[in-house]
Structure formats: C-alpha cells, structure tokens
Amino acid sequence: MDKPREDTMSSLAGDTRVTRTYFLYPLERAPDALSPDEYEQKFLEAIAESFRAFRSDHVPLPEVVLTDAKVARRFFGIERMLHSVFAKLFPSYLMNVAASCPYQDVRQDILKDCWDEEVADPDAQGKSHIEVLYGDVAVMGIPQEEVENFEPTPVLMACMHALDNMTRTLPWQGGYAAMGGLEAARVAVARGFMKREEDAITASHRGRTVEELCGVPEGSIKLWRLHASKDLTHGEDCLKVLKKYCTTREIQQLTFWAVKTARSLRVITNREQRRIAMAAIGLPADSLIVT
C-alpha cells in the first residue's frame, strides 16, 4: 500500500472537526433563507411570542402562601422538588442533540453546558446544578431523600418524553433550538424583545422574593439566580450556533416552531408543579389548564 502523500494527510486532518453522517445540511446559505441577523431577530421574536401567548403564572399564588411562611416553604419546596424531574433530564436532552450533530464546535458548546448542569459549575462553588437544587429544597424543609424518591405525575412524564422525542427525532438544529431556546429567553429579555416580568414565574409573587415569602435568609435559595446568569451565557452560545448552521428557510422555520413548542411544554410542567404544590398544602387542585 502506498504511503499517503502529505497533502492527503493535511486534507484528512482538516476534516476531523466534522463527523460525517448520512446527511448534512449545506453550510452555503440558501437564496430564500433569512440572513444570520434576520434569523436571530425572528428567533428571539418567536421566544417572546411564546411567552406572551402561554404564561406559567396564570394561576395567582394562594393567599395563604403570601401570608404564612411555613406554608410557603412547603409550597415552594414541593414546586422545586417537582422541577428536579426536568433538571435531571435536561442534560440528557442536550446530549441527544450532541449525539446527532456532526460539528465539533457545536458539540463543544453543548458539553460545556452539560458540564455545568451535571458535573461542576465554577459559578456554583463547583457544584452541579442538581446539587444546588437539592440545597434549595433542603432550605425549604424537604430532604434530598424525598426529592429522589417521589414519583412524577403522568403529566410531567408526558412532557418530559415529548421533549426527549423532539431532541431525538428532529434535525439537530431543531433539537438545539428547543433546548437552547429555553435558555435563550434570557437573551430575549436582555435585548429588549420582552420584559423581565414576562420571563418570570415569580410575577405572581407581588414583588416579593421567594426567600421573603418563605422566611429564610435572602440569597439562600440559589438556583433561580444561578440560572438567570448561566441561561444568558448558554442562550447566547445557542444563538451563535443556530445563526451559523440554520442555512435553509425550511430548517429556520423548524427552529421557530421547536422553540415555541418546547416553551409550551415547559409551561405545562410549571403549571403541573404549581397544581401539585397546591395539593400539598391542602388546597383544591383538580384541574390543569394546558391551552
């Protein structure tokens, strides 16, 4: 067998950043595709539209939660405990995308996000985000054992499976738009596409922090604040990737649909979390609005 020529070796080395798959979308932008800047604006507008059309905080907080700190701790503790289902699965959804994406720069960004979530976030004193969540729930009186052993409701699991399905079956750009787009909501706020209160389930708290309502020290519940910062960073990374690799009008339209659908699924889970939290403090919780 002939020894490979030096120019052949260089060509092969240049290809190592791309994992070849059965089909690759062209990187040349199609004539009818939006420009990168137009695409970014439409994507952020799609996020803002989804928040205005389908809000997490449509049910006001029960009055007893606003007036009784002990009840508030149980209410928010259960709500956060239920959030752990999504928190544990979110990195898996991102890794579904990485597994189907042929581009190393994209996989690198995704793995950085997963490292913060699963292993050790330097902005969280080296803890993973699920460890931070366990700490938050413990502050509200719920031990880690209870968090790990509760059984998710069918509504929660249906939404989790739907998100998993999106990241497995859509083209990788669509899956990344769905998951990274959830984080990019912070970017939409930062750039003025929507107001801060539109991005906050805390809009029903009447201007008070969860710590204040629960009667615990300010800053002792950490994950909300951590994600306010990290989602902005990872959301910007997602936008950078989608601007570069969404090069046809069809895939661009798919990503707009994907981010709005993922947002709708998360709203349903947020509403289910609040419904179960209301049941946990002895209030009627027999209905769930999903439209």
Disulfide bonds with the S-S distance in Angstrom:
none
